[in-house]
Amino acid sequence: MLITKIVKKKASRIRLLILDVDGVLTDGHLWMTEQGEYMKAFHIHDGLGIKRLQEAGITVAIISSRQSNIVTQRMQALGVKHIYQGVETKITALQALSTQLNISLESIAYVGDDEVDLPIMEQVGLSIAVANAVESVKKQADWQTIRPGGQGAVREVCDIILATSQ
């Protein structure tokens, strides 16, 4: 995984990692049962990466435009306390987190995959696109994962942040 000196420097300052959900923590598929319930799949490697990041003192949060009890349950199981779902304007949630946690925007990393993520990516210190992100997100990103969303991309991000923060 090729990481530039600039990305390493930006990653070394990260105190808060914010993740999109659909397409980042999941592969973007929404499965629906006959009863109309949605199902999502999460990668176990991502979960361990999130836990390790938190153990190292780096806060993790999610901001999603969709609302899902499955996401709430998964994030609670991982110890993620900052769960913003059903958010129409993600930048508002970013500003709230930055203020609440007293963390500057340059010390925040964001991982996204689609155009709704662009406003946040333009504001944070380290913007990251998953491998299967849309082209406009890849162009905006400081760095791009090798793995696609839902298949270990978040673990890559966690490992990079951990490696540069030591």
BALOBA-1460 file (C-alpha; in Angstrom, 3 decimals):
// residues 166
<rec num="1" residu="m" x="0.000" y="0.000" z="0.000"/>
<rec num="2" residu="l" x="1.682" y="3.188" z="-1.252"/>
<rec num="3" residu="i" x="1.188" y="6.107" z="1.075"/>
<rec num="4" residu="t" x="2.748" y="9.484" z="0.397"/>
<rec num="5" residu="k" x="4.618" y="11.506" z="3.006"/>
<rec num="6" residu="i" x="1.814" y="14.071" z="2.943"/>
<rec num="7" residu="v" x="-0.819" y="11.431" z="3.734"/>
<rec num="8" residu="k" x="1.378" y="9.999" z="6.508"/>
<rec num="9" residu="k" x="1.756" y="13.476" z="8.022"/>
<rec num="10" residu="k" x="-2.002" y="14.096" z="7.835"/>
<rec num="11" residu="a" x="-2.756" y="10.657" z="9.296"/>
<rec num="12" residu="s" x="-0.385" y="11.262" z="12.217"/>
<rec num="13" residu="r" x="-2.581" y="14.183" z="13.383"/>
<rec num="14" residu="i" x="-5.883" y="12.257" z="13.410"/>
<rec num="15" residu="r" x="-7.831" y="12.235" z="16.686"/>
<rec num="16" residu="l" x="-11.255" y="11.452" z="15.188"/>
<rec num="17" residu="l" x="-12.166" y="9.048" z="12.392"/>
<rec num="18" residu="i" x="-15.622" y="9.534" z="10.885"/>
<rec num="19" residu="l" x="-17.065" y="6.809" z="8.692"/>
<rec num="20" residu="d" x="-19.929" y="6.739" z="6.258"/>
<rec num="21" residu="v" x="-21.867" y="3.468" z="6.520"/>
<rec num="22" residu="d" x="-23.406" y="2.284" z="3.237"/>
<rec num="23" residu="g" x="-20.584" y="1.651" z="0.784"/>
<rec num="24" residu="v" x="-17.866" y="2.111" z="3.421"/>
<rec num="25" residu="l" x="-18.667" y="-0.148" z="6.378"/>
<rec num="26" residu="t" x="-20.861" y="-2.220" z="4.060"/>
<rec num="27" residu="d" x="-20.444" y="-3.134" z="0.407"/>
<rec num="28" residu="g" x="-23.345" y="-0.859" z="-0.489"/>
<rec num="29" residu="h" x="-25.868" y="-3.621" z="-1.057"/>
<rec num="30" residu="l" x="-29.185" y="-3.411" z="0.766"/>
<rec num="31" residu="w" x="-30.852" y="-6.754" z="1.202"/>
<rec num="32" residu="m" x="-34.549" y="-6.752" z="1.896"/>
<rec num="33" residu="t" x="-36.543" y="-9.590" z="3.420"/>
<rec num="34" residu="e" x="-40.068" y="-10.498" z="2.359"/>
<rec num="35" residu="q" x="-41.226" y="-8.741" z="5.528"/>
<rec num="36" residu="g" x="-39.657" y="-5.490" z="4.286"/>
<rec num="37" residu="e" x="-36.739" y="-5.519" z="6.726"/>
<rec num="38" residu="y" x="-33.322" y="-4.404" z="5.526"/>
<rec num="39" residu="m" x="-30.172" y="-6.390" z="6.169"/>
<rec num="40" residu="k" x="-26.543" y="-5.298" z="5.981"/>
<rec num="41" residu="a" x="-23.260" y="-7.148" z="6.286"/>
<rec num="42" residu="f" x="-20.183" y="-5.823" z="8.075"/>
<rec num="43" residu="h" x="-16.610" y="-7.088" z="7.720"/>
<rec num="44" residu="i" x="-15.094" y="-8.487" z="10.916"/>
<rec num="45" residu="h" x="-11.655" y="-7.014" z="10.112"/>
<rec num="46" residu="d" x="-13.149" y="-3.522" z="10.069"/>
<rec num="47" residu="g" x="-14.577" y="-4.094" z="13.528"/>
<rec num="48" residu="l" x="-11.229" y="-5.081" z="14.992"/>
<rec num="49" residu="g" x="-9.587" y="-2.061" z="13.362"/>
<rec num="50" residu="i" x="-12.191" y="0.238" z="14.919"/>
<rec num="51" residu="k" x="-11.662" y="-1.318" z="18.351"/>
<rec num="52" residu="r" x="-7.873" y="-0.977" z="18.096"/>
<rec num="53" residu="l" x="-8.174" y="2.651" z="17.051"/>
<rec num="54" residu="q" x="-10.369" y="3.411" z="20.055"/>
<rec num="55" residu="e" x="-7.968" y="1.565" z="22.369"/>
<rec num="56" residu="a" x="-5.239" y="3.883" z="21.075"/>
<rec num="57" residu="g" x="-7.322" y="6.895" z="22.135"/>
<rec num="58" residu="i" x="-8.672" y="7.849" z="18.716"/>
<rec num="59" residu="t" x="-12.401" y="8.494" z="18.641"/>
<rec num="60" residu="v" x="-14.540" y="6.851" z="15.972"/>
<rec num="61" residu="a" x="-17.909" y="8.146" z="14.774"/>
<rec num="62" residu="i" x="-20.340" y="7.407" z="11.984"/>
<rec num="63" residu="i" x="-22.424" y="9.793" z="9.932"/>
<rec num="64" residu="s" x="-25.047" y="8.227" z="7.676"/>
<rec num="65" residu="s" x="-27.923" y="9.641" z="5.706"/>
<rec num="66" residu="r" x="-29.858" y="6.408" z="6.331"/>
<rec num="67" residu="q" x="-31.341" y="5.285" z="9.651"/>
<rec num="68" residu="s" x="-30.802" y="1.654" z="10.662"/>
<rec num="69" residu="n" x="-31.142" y="-0.258" z="13.928"/>
<rec num="70" residu="i" x="-28.624" y="-2.764" z="12.554"/>
<rec num="71" residu="v" x="-26.003" y="-0.011" z="12.355"/>
<rec num="72" residu="t" x="-26.789" y="1.164" z="15.878"/>
<rec num="73" residu="q" x="-26.402" y="-2.374" z="17.222"/>
<rec num="74" residu="r" x="-23.117" y="-2.968" z="15.386"/>
<rec num="75" residu="m" x="-21.618" y="0.350" z="16.474"/>
<rec num="76" residu="q" x="-22.681" y="-0.177" z="20.093"/>
<rec num="77" residu="a" x="-21.080" y="-3.636" z="20.016"/>
<rec num="78" residu="l" x="-17.837" y="-1.970" z="18.878"/>
<rec num="79" residu="g" x="-18.059" y="0.746" z="21.543"/>
<rec num="80" residu="v" x="-18.660" y="3.574" z="19.060"/>
<rec num="81" residu="k" x="-20.504" y="6.289" z="20.974"/>
<rec num="82" residu="h" x="-20.976" y="8.917" z="18.292"/>
<rec num="83" residu="i" x="-23.647" y="7.583" z="15.938"/>
<rec num="84" residu="y" x="-25.314" y="10.097" z="13.627"/>
<rec num="85" residu="q" x="-27.969" y="8.514" z="11.417"/>
<rec num="86" residu="g" x="-30.736" y="9.907" z="9.256"/>
<rec num="87" residu="v" x="-28.586" y="12.974" z="8.644"/>
<rec num="88" residu="e" x="-29.642" y="15.043" z="5.633"/>
<rec num="89" residu="t" x="-26.703" y="17.454" z="5.763"/>
<rec num="90" residu="k" x="-23.607" y="15.598" z="6.893"/>
<rec num="91" residu="i" x="-21.564" y="18.773" z="7.295"/>
<rec num="92" residu="t" x="-23.827" y="19.795" z="10.206"/>
<rec num="93" residu="a" x="-23.001" y="16.553" z="12.024"/>
<rec num="94" residu="l" x="-19.287" y="17.115" z="11.312"/>
<rec num="95" residu="q" x="-19.426" y="20.572" z="12.862"/>
<rec num="96" residu="a" x="-21.341" y="19.250" z="15.899"/>
<rec num="97" residu="l" x="-18.753" y="16.491" z="16.465"/>
<rec num="98" residu="s" x="-15.831" y="18.873" z="16.047"/>
<rec num="99" residu="t" x="-17.322" y="21.282" z="18.593"/>
<rec num="100" residu="q" x="-18.543" y="18.637" z="21.051"/>
<rec num="101" residu="l" x="-15.223" y="16.776" z="21.111"/>
<rec num="102" residu="n" x="-13.107" y="19.942" z="20.793"/>
<rec num="103" residu="i" x="-11.211" y="18.460" z="17.855"/>
<rec num="104" residu="s" x="-10.057" y="20.689" z="15.010"/>
<rec num="105" residu="l" x="-11.075" y="19.805" z="11.464"/>
<rec num="106" residu="e" x="-7.439" y="19.136" z="10.532"/>
<rec num="107" residu="s" x="-7.384" y="16.370" z="13.170"/>
<rec num="108" residu="i" x="-10.390" y="14.609" z="11.635"/>
<rec num="109" residu="a" x="-10.338" y="11.903" z="8.956"/>
<rec num="110" residu="y" x="-13.407" y="10.985" z="6.937"/>
<rec num="111" residu="v" x="-14.011" y="7.901" z="4.782"/>
<rec num="112" residu="g" x="-16.632" y="8.129" z="2.048"/>
<rec num="113" residu="d" x="-17.767" y="6.599" z="-1.204"/>
<rec num="114" residu="d" x="-20.373" y="8.832" z="-2.855"/>
<rec num="115" residu="e" x="-21.163" y="12.448" z="-3.704"/>
<rec num="116" residu="v" x="-23.029" y="13.140" z="-0.444"/>
<rec num="117" residu="d" x="-19.636" y="12.725" z="1.261"/>
<rec num="118" residu="l" x="-17.872" y="15.444" z="-0.724"/>
<rec num="119" residu="p" x="-18.754" y="18.441" z="1.520"/>
<rec num="120" residu="i" x="-17.190" y="16.736" z="4.545"/>
<rec num="121" residu="m" x="-14.194" y="15.523" z="2.564"/>
<rec num="122" residu="e" x="-13.468" y="19.125" z="1.570"/>
<rec num="123" residu="q" x="-13.371" y="20.217" z="5.234"/>
<rec num="124" residu="v" x="-11.406" y="17.535" z="7.109"/>
<rec num="125" residu="g" x="-7.683" y="17.066" z="7.556"/>
<rec num="126" residu="l" x="-7.589" y="13.660" z="5.854"/>
<rec num="127" residu="s" x="-10.154" y="12.580" z="3.277"/>
<rec num="128" residu="i" x="-10.251" y="8.952" z="2.202"/>
<rec num="129" residu="a" x="-12.153" y="7.170" z="-0.567"/>
<rec num="130" residu="v" x="-12.798" y="3.444" z="-0.570"/>
<rec num="131" residu="a" x="-11.621" y="1.601" z="-3.687"/>
<rec num="132" residu="n" x="-15.130" y="1.341" z="-5.141"/>
<rec num="133" residu="a" x="-16.059" y="4.989" z="-4.538"/>
<rec num="134" residu="v" x="-17.494" y="7.081" z="-7.345"/>
<rec num="135" residu="e" x="-14.928" y="8.962" z="-9.412"/>
<rec num="136" residu="s" x="-15.660" y="12.427" z="-7.956"/>
<rec num="137" residu="v" x="-14.970" y="11.115" z="-4.442"/>
<rec num="138" residu="k" x="-11.723" y="9.465" z="-5.553"/>
<rec num="139" residu="k" x="-10.593" y="12.763" z="-7.084"/>
<rec num="140" residu="q" x="-11.341" y="14.679" z="-3.859"/>
<rec num="141" residu="a" x="-9.649" y="12.151" z="-1.570"/>
<rec num="142" residu="d" x="-6.165" y="12.535" z="-0.144"/>
<rec num="143" residu="w" x="-5.857" y="8.766" z="-0.221"/>
<rec num="144" residu="q" x="-7.739" y="5.747" z="-1.576"/>
<rec num="145" residu="t" x="-7.956" y="2.289" z="-0.020"/>
<rec num="146" residu="i" x="-6.965" y="-0.839" z="-1.898"/>
<rec num="147" residu="r" x="-9.970" y="-2.760" z="-0.605"/>
<rec num="148" residu="p" x="-13.556" y="-1.849" z="-1.449"/>
<rec num="149" residu="g" x="-16.110" y="-0.743" z="1.122"/>
<rec num="150" residu="g" x="-17.478" y="-3.569" z="3.248"/>
<rec num="151" residu="q" x="-14.466" y="-5.738" z="2.447"/>
<rec num="152" residu="g" x="-11.825" y="-4.485" z="4.830"/>
<rec num="153" residu="a" x="-11.351" y="-0.905" z="3.606"/>
<rec num="154" residu="v" x="-11.991" y="0.535" z="7.066"/>
<rec num="155" residu="r" x="-9.359" y="-1.791" z="8.539"/>
<rec num="156" residu="e" x="-6.836" y="-0.387" z="6.053"/>
<rec num="157" residu="v" x="-7.670" y="3.120" z="7.221"/>
<rec num="158" residu="c" x="-7.402" y="2.173" z="10.899"/>
<rec num="159" residu="d" x="-4.059" y="0.452" z="10.336"/>
<rec num="160" residu="i" x="-2.617" y="3.506" z="8.548"/>
<rec num="161" residu="i" x="-3.752" y="5.889" z="11.279"/>
<rec num="162" residu="l" x="-2.365" y="3.597" z="13.983"/>
<rec num="163" residu="a" x="0.954" y="3.144" z="12.187"/>
<rec num="164" residu="t" x="1.481" y="6.894" z="11.806"/>
<rec num="165" residu="s" x="0.349" y="7.861" z="15.311"/>
<rec num="166" residu="q" x="3.079" y="5.886" z="17.064"/>
